[in-house]
Amino acid sequence: DEYWILEAAIPFANFAHVAVHTPPKTGDIWHLNLNRLGGKTNEQFSQWSGSRTPEPQFHSPDDFGRVVFSDKASPFWR
């Protein structure tokens, strides 16, 4: 395999205690990271936004990516 795809549903109500708006409004920014760790015989590790550490590090908020919400469809959507 050369890549992986993630499709997820986010229950915005679960973030009501930390988010300014739920559901998010256009222009809202959330910090997020998506991680993949697996492989029994060939360990694999990948992140959407790298943690800049030699070993997997899922708890580095300074390295999280930014999700900018919009009311327009992404040009990257296929």
LOTOR-122201 format. One record per residue (C-alpha): x, y, z. Coordinates in steps of 0.2 Angstrom, whole numbers, plus 5000, padded with zeros to 4 digits. Each point is the difference from the previous one (the first is absolute). Example, Ala and Ser with C-alpha at 12.3 -4.5 7.8 and 13.67 -1.06 7.14 Angstrom:
REM LOTOR-122201
506249785039
500650174997
This chain:
REM LOTOR-122201
500050005000
500650184996
498850105010
498549995012
498350095001
499050045015
498250045000
499250055017
498550075008
500350135013
498650025013
500250185003
498950005016
501549905009
501050164998
498850135007
501050025016
501650054991
499450084983
499450174997
498649944988
499249834998
499849974986
501550104994
499750164990
500950054985
501750075005
500149905016
501749915002
500249845010
501749925003
500049814996
501149864996
499649834992
501249865003
500249824994
501049875009
500049824995
500949854992
500449845009
501549954989
500450174993
499750145013
499250154991
499750185007
499350154991
499250165005
499150144990
501050135009
501749935005
500650015018
501850034996
500549865012
501049844996
498749895009
498150024998
499350145011
498250035000
499950135014
500950154992
498750134998
501350124993
500249894985
498249974996
499350064984
498750134997
498249964994
499250164993
498149984998
499150074985
498350004992
500849964983
500549834994
501949965000
500950004983
500849845006
498449915002
499949864988
